[in-house]
Amino acid sequence: MKNSLIASAIALSLLPASASMAGALEQPGPSKGELLKIIQQQQEALSQLAEQVNALQNQADATEEKAADHSQKSAWSENTRLGGYGELHYTNTDKKDELDFHRFVLFFGHEFSDKLRLFSELELEHVFIEDSDEGESRGEVELEQAYIEGDINDRLTARAGLFLVPVGIINETHEPPTFYGVERNPVEKNIIPATWWEGGLGLTTRFGQGWSADFAFTSGLNTPTEGKNAFKIRSGRQNVSEAKASNGAVTGRIKYTGIPGVELAATAQYQSDITQGESDVSATLIETHAAIRKGRFGLRALYAQWNLDGEAPAAVGRDEQTGYYVEPSFKLNDKLGFFARYSVWDNNAGDSNDSEQKLANVGVNYWPHEDVVLKFDLQDDPDNDDNDGFNLGIGYQF
């Protein structure tokens, strides 16, 4: 189309000069001066035409460049996703009366191709960061996920970077609308310990009808060796922040989801030294769980146990750390659900003294929208009346 317009412009611009030439040729005996004048007119016309063609070409190039730019921006936005979640908690017990915006999380994902993508999460806890007078900090900004994932084939997917360890029920799926209760359950929090992420390599393979297996080769825990938190699992999380990497961890999980509404899984992890060279303490984690939803009825049940080798953890009763919980639930309809949960955990299970902690919760979730939830639950601690009370919460995901 563009070339046709240019050709038409050339033809039209040459018509006056051609007519002059034809008229001159019909007249008898034109002089050299008259012929020279006609040639000069044609040269001027051709010069003007060249300028017009250059202008048209520049406009066409600019249009094409804008179109290409727009196409690239459109492709970037279509392949990039923004999401997130957040939750506000109110806790009222005999020892605590507190309102806290616990988490604000933004998710960023991008598909480089059909087989290669990025996942990332940035989290702000407790609204802002501040150092207290006691030297402890309140609030955290955390990079919870940041990894590249690629499909090797239809059954095998690999990932590399910072990702959530494949263990438990809520460690990988913990958005507020996806679970009952205002607070995350204490067993997965203190024993597993969710939310738990490491840096390294991971593989997921799918086989059979509903079977999958996950393998992770990652950085490991670095528990303290002295003080009140010595060898306590949750205190060993390094969050991949200049993490000591003398001793990594190997994790394996097998999962079955072949029946709609049913998830059965078991995970094992081994780390040759969870003190990163301080005390030479190897550790093994075994976890198994069931998450079932059939019609209006639901059930979650989980058991987890750590075994630590060495005299040092045995001396403080932390050579064994265990926990379990059972959580039945009932959804009256798509918007209203009720639950009860009984949790037992012990970070000093290797001690001969009775150090078990227990907590019972009953409550309700109300979903005005499938991605927005209002929560209420009562909690009872049979061994500590100061921990009795209630919790209110609101959460969302998008």
Beta strands, then each sheet from edge to edge (+ up, - down):
strand 1: 80-93
strand 2: 97-111
strand 3: 116-131
strand 4: 137-151
strand 5: 156-164
strand 6: 197-207
strand 7: 211-218
strand 8: 249-256
strand 9: 262-271
strand 10: 283-294
strand 11: 297-308
strand 12: 320-331
strand 13: 336-346
strand 14: 357-369
strand 15: 372-380
strand 16: 389-397
sheet 1: 1+ 2- 3+ 4- 5+ 6- 7+ 8- 9+ 10- 11+ 12- 13+ 14- 15+ 16- 1+
end
